[in-house]
Every structure is written in structure tokens, then in C-alpha cells.
């Protein structure tokens, strides 16, 4: 799972154009929205599109998204659960 977490960090930084941030600066369990990284709903949409394109995973509804997009680790766990 660590390889997936690192991949997610790199892809999120690229997708959201976080030019001043490195993967090492993002904690695996850091809250992504409403604190932590301070991402917003537009960022969430961009992450959802990236997950579909790069990982073949689709988030089907808002409740699922709230759980899946909580942190980098929760995204990785979501991807692994969908691939299983």
C-alpha cells in the first residue's frame, strides 16, 4: 500500500498544481478538506477525475466520496477495496 500512497501523493500534487508541495510534506492521514491541506470542492472534483483516469476507480455518490476522500490513506484503501 505504501507504493500506492506515494503514487497518489505525486498524482494529486500534479493534478491540483500544488507546485510548492512535495509528497513528503503530505502526511498519509492528513485531512484533505476543511483543514489539513485546505482543499475545496473543485479540488475534490479534480481528484475524482484523476482517480477514474489513473486508477480506474469511480466514486458513485457523495457519501462514498466523503469517506474515500478523507485522506491519502483513505483514498488508497478505497482503491484497494474496489480492485479486490
N, C-alpha and C positions, 0 to 999 in steps of 0.2 A: 504494500500500500504506500510505502514511503516514496517510491518512484512515481506513482500516480499523483501524490500530493505535490511533489516538486514540479511535475508537468503542469498541474493545474495552476500553481503559482505563476509559472512562466507565461502560460497562456492567458491568464487573467490580466497580468501586467501588460501584455501586448494588446489584448482586446480592448482594455479600458484606457490605453495610452498613459499609463502611470510611469512616466519617464524618469522620475526621480526615485523610484522604488526598486528594490531588489527582492528576489524571492526570500532571502534570509531575513528581511525586515517584516515579513508576514508570518505571524505565529499560526500554527496549524489550527488552533482552536479559537483564534481571534474572531470576534463578532464582525461580520462584514457590513451590516446595515444598521443605521441608527446608533452609531458608536463605532469603536474599533477603527476600521478603515473609512467609515463615514460614507459608504456608497449609497446611491439613491435608486429610485425605481427604473430610471433609464439604464443605469449600470446593470440592474437585475435582468432587464430585457437583453442586453448585450451578452451577459453571461449565459443566459438560457440559449440564445442563438449559437454561441460558441460551443456549448455542451452538445447541442444537436449535431453541429458540423464536425467537430473534432472527436467526439466520443460516442456518437450515435445514440445519445440518451435524450429522451423527451420528457419534460416536466408537464404533466397533464392538467394540473389545476393549481390555484393559488395556495391552498392548504399544503399540498405536496411541496410547492416551491418554498414556502416559509420554513419548512423543516429541512429541506435539502440545501438551501442556500444560506444557512445559518453561519457556517464557517467553511474553511477549505477542507477540513477533515470530514464535515458532514456531506459536502459535495462528493468527495472521494468515496465515502461509504454508500452514498446514493448510486453512484456509477457502478460500484461493485455489486450492489444488490440487484440492479437492473440487468447486469451482464450474467448473473448467476442463473 
